[in-house]
């Protein structure tokens, strides 16, 4: 806070100021992000069966004057099996409409549950292919093997996720979280 920037660390449910780790977090950081407890498989393990195991961390952060970064609403990884099982039996427009229904419902429920309590969200995580960065202006390739890319029939799931997250909490900052997208080998 002294420099006006968020400086965070990754935590898990059960964090407490009753132990050295919790005290270290409170004493050195002003933001926390959960490693897995806000991902799709953790927050909606069964269709419309939501799990709010991250509530304790959100409360911990607020009680200690810290912000929370929500991680993550949409990702190619850590989706519960029911998502792929539901979409795999469908094709074309039916598949797209079901994917839209699933993702929109998920985002509205998760972001809505923590509305006003999460400062910023990783709305879409790792949607770009690794190590295929191009010259400025050439763009990037999106991961076409994502259940969301497949379900929506393309990359417009990215834009839709941002629209729904903004509708669910207009005050939260929204991000694409990605890594390893530069071309690191051979120049």
C-alpha positions in Angstrom: 0.0 0.0 0.0 2.9 2.4 0.6 3.7 2.5 -3.1 0.0 2.5 -4.2 0.3 -0.9 -5.9 -1.3 -4.2 -5.3 1.3 -6.8 -4.1 -0.2 -10.2 -3.7 0.5 -13.8 -3.0 -1.3 -17.1 -3.5 -3.2 -18.7 -0.6 -5.5 -21.6 0.1 -8.6 -22.0 2.2 -7.9 -22.3 5.9 -5.5 -19.4 6.1 -5.5 -17.7 9.5 -3.6 -15.1 11.5 -3.3 -17.8 14.1 -0.2 -19.2 12.4 3.1 -17.8 11.0 2.1 -18.1 7.4 -1.1 -16.0 7.8 0.8 -13.4 9.8 3.4 -13.3 7.1 0.8 -12.8 4.4 -0.9 -10.0 6.4 2.4 -8.3 7.2 3.8 -8.3 3.7 1.0 -8.3 1.1 -2.2 -6.3 0.4 -3.8 -8.7 -2.0 -4.4 -12.5 -2.1 -5.4 -14.9 -4.9 -6.6 -18.4 -4.4 -4.6 -21.2 -6.1 -7.5 -23.5 -7.0 -10.6 -22.8 -4.8 -12.2 -20.3 -7.3 -11.6 -22.4 -10.5 -14.6 -23.9 -12.3 -14.1 -27.4 -10.9 -14.0 -26.1 -7.4 -16.8 -23.6 -7.6 -19.3 -25.7 -9.6 -18.3 -29.4 -9.3 -21.8 -30.4 -10.4 -24.1 -28.5 -12.6 -25.7 -25.7 -10.5 -24.1 -27.3 -7.4 -22.0 -24.4 -6.3 -19.3 -24.6 -3.6 -18.1 -21.5 -1.8 -15.1 -22.9 0.0 -13.2 -19.7 -0.8 -15.5 -17.6 1.4 -13.2 -18.0 4.3 -10.2 -16.5 2.4 -12.3 -13.7 1.1 -13.4 -12.9 4.7 -9.8 -13.2 5.9 -8.6 -10.8 3.3 -11.3 -8.2 4.1 -10.8 -8.5 7.9 -7.2 -7.7 7.3 -7.6 -4.8 4.9 -6.5 -6.9 1.8 -8.0 -7.1 -1.7 -8.8 -10.4 -3.4 -8.1 -11.3 -7.0 -10.5 -14.0 -8.3 -8.8 -16.7 -10.3 -10.3 -17.9 -12.7 -13.6 -17.9 -14.4 -12.8 -19.5 -17.8 -9.9 -21.8 -18.5 -9.0 -24.8 -20.7 -8.0 -26.6 -17.5 -9.7 -27.7 -14.3 -13.2 -27.8 -15.7 -15.4 -30.5 -14.1 -16.1 -33.6 -16.2 -19.8 -32.7 -16.4 -19.0 -29.7 -18.7 -17.3 -31.8 -21.4 -19.8 -34.7 -20.9 -22.7 -32.3 -21.5 -21.1 -30.7 -24.6 -19.6 -33.8 -26.2 -23.0 -35.2 -27.1 -23.9 -32.1 -29.0 -22.9 -30.4 -32.2 -23.4 -27.2 -34.2 -25.9 -24.7 -32.8 -27.1 -26.9 -30.0 -23.6 -27.3 -28.7 -22.9 -23.6 -28.9 -26.2 -22.7 -27.1 -25.5 -25.2 -24.3 -21.9 -23.9 -23.9 -23.2 -20.3 -23.7 -25.8 -21.4 -21.1 -23.2 -23.2 -19.0 -20.6 -20.5 -19.0 -23.0 -17.6 -18.6 -24.7 -19.2 -15.6 -21.3 -20.1 -14.1 -20.0 -16.5 -14.4 -23.2 -14.9 -13.2 -23.3 -17.1 -10.1 -19.6 -17.0 -9.2 -19.0 -13.3 -9.8 -22.4 -12.5 -8.4 -21.7 -14.4 -5.2 -18.6 -12.3 -4.5 -19.9 -9.1 -6.1 -18.2 -6.1 -4.3 -15.8 -8.4 -2.5 -13.4 -9.3 -5.4 -11.3 -6.3 -6.6 -10.3 -8.0 -9.9 -11.0 -11.2 -11.8 -8.9 -13.3 -14.1 -11.9 -13.7 -16.5 -10.0 -15.8 -19.1 -6.9 -17.8 -18.2 -4.2 -18.9 -20.6 -6.3 -18.7 -23.8 -3.2 -18.1 -26.0 -0.9 -20.8 -27.3 2.5 -20.9 -25.7 5.7 -19.9 -27.4 4.1 -18.8 -30.6 4.4 -15.0 -30.3 4.8 -13.2 -33.5 6.0 -9.8 -34.7 4.1 -6.9 -33.5 0.8 -6.7 -35.3 0.7 -10.4 -36.4 -1.4 -11.5 -33.4 -1.5 -14.7 -31.5 -3.1 -18.1 -31.8 -5.8 -19.1 -29.3 -5.9 -22.5 -27.8 -8.4 -24.3 -30.0 -8.5 -27.4 -27.7 -10.3 -25.6 -24.9 -13.8 -26.9 -24.1 -15.0 -23.3 -24.4 -13.4 -22.8 -27.8 -14.9 -26.0 -29.0 -18.3 -25.3 -27.4 -18.6 -21.8 -28.7 -17.2 -22.8 -32.1 -14.4 -20.3 -31.8 -12.8 -17.7 -29.7 -15.8 -15.5 -29.1 -16.2 -17.2 -25.7 -13.5 -14.8 -24.6 -15.5 -11.6 -25.3 -18.7 -13.2 -23.9 -17.0 -14.1 -20.6 -15.9 -10.5 -20.2 -19.3 -9.1 -21.0 -21.0 -11.5 -18.4 -18.3 -10.8 -15.7 -18.8 -7.0 -16.2 -22.6 -7.4 -16.0 -22.3 -9.5 -12.8 -20.0 -6.9 -11.1 -19.4 -3.7 -13.0 -16.9 -2.4 -10.4 -14.4 -5.3 -10.6 -11.3 -5.0 -12.8 -11.2 -7.7 -15.5 -8.2 -9.4 -17.0 -6.9 -12.0 -19.3 -4.2 -13.9 -17.4 -1.6 -15.6 -19.7 2.0 -16.5 -19.7 4.8 -17.9 -21.9 3.4 -16.2 -25.0 6.6 -14.7 -26.4 8.7 -16.5 -29.0 11.6 -17.4 -26.7 13.6 -19.7 -29.0 15.7 -18.9 -32.1 15.5 -15.1 -31.8 
